[in-house]
Amino acid sequence: MKRTALEKVEAMKTLDEMKRKAIPERYGAKAGEPADKREQREKDKAAGLVPFAVKLPQDLVASLQALARQREETLNDVTAELLRKGMKAKK
């Protein structure tokens, strides 16, 4: 066999071994992530949540994250609360 053919065979063996290995727990169902994104979207919809993407300065995001950790709440809850307070202040 030519050298390139041998290299292809070795590469195929490596790929097959990688496919057969078990998925580590940190990437599997035990990772804490919802198992099904569709299921998570349905839960959010039932709770009345709507995706809302914005671009914010990094320092503002860091302070929001720190506030959420301090209060032991989710970032979504803290952001919603601050938005409500800001909207009331504008009226």
C-alpha positions in Angstrom: 0.0 0.0 0.0 1.0 3.5 -0.6 1.8 5.7 2.4 -1.3 7.9 1.8 -3.5 4.9 1.8 -2.0 3.7 5.1 -2.6 7.1 6.6 -6.3 7.0 5.5 -6.7 3.6 7.1 -5.2 4.8 10.4 -7.4 7.9 10.4 -10.5 5.8 9.8 -9.5 3.5 12.8 -9.1 6.6 15.0 -12.4 8.0 14.0 -14.2 4.7 14.6 -12.6 4.5 18.1 -13.8 8.0 18.9 -17.3 7.2 17.8 -17.4 4.1 20.0 -16.3 5.8 23.2 -18.9 6.9 25.8 -19.8 10.5 26.1 -18.4 12.0 29.3 -20.9 13.0 31.9 -20.1 16.7 31.7 -21.5 16.7 28.1 -24.3 14.2 28.8 -27.7 14.4 30.4 -26.1 15.0 33.8 -24.6 18.3 32.7 -27.5 20.2 34.2 -28.7 21.4 30.8 -32.3 20.7 29.7 -32.3 17.5 27.8 -34.7 18.8 25.1 -34.6 22.4 23.9 -38.1 22.2 22.5 -39.3 21.1 26.0 -37.5 24.0 27.6 -39.0 26.5 25.1 -42.5 25.1 25.9 -41.8 25.6 29.6 -40.7 29.1 29.0 -43.7 29.9 26.8 -46.1 28.5 29.5 -44.4 30.8 32.0 -45.0 33.7 29.7 -41.3 34.2 28.9 -40.2 35.6 25.5 -36.6 35.6 24.2 -35.2 39.1 24.1 -31.6 39.6 22.9 -29.8 42.9 23.5 -26.2 44.0 23.2 -24.8 45.6 26.4 -21.4 46.8 27.5 -19.3 44.2 29.1 -19.0 46.1 32.4 -22.8 46.4 32.7 -23.2 42.7 32.1 -20.5 41.9 34.6 -22.3 44.0 37.3 -25.6 42.3 36.4 -24.1 38.9 36.8 -22.5 39.9 40.1 -25.8 41.2 41.4 -27.5 38.0 40.4 -24.9 35.9 42.2 -25.2 38.1 45.3 -29.0 37.8 45.4 -28.8 34.1 44.4 -31.3 34.7 41.6 -31.1 34.1 37.9 -29.8 36.7 35.6 -33.2 36.8 33.9 -35.0 37.6 37.2 -32.6 40.4 38.1 -32.7 41.9 34.6 -36.5 41.8 34.5 -36.7 43.5 38.0 -34.3 46.3 37.0 -36.2 46.9 33.7 -39.5 47.1 35.6 -38.0 49.6 38.0 -36.5 51.6 35.1 -39.8 51.7 33.3 -41.7 52.9 36.4 -39.1 55.7 36.9 -39.6 57.0 33.3 -43.4 57.5 33.9 
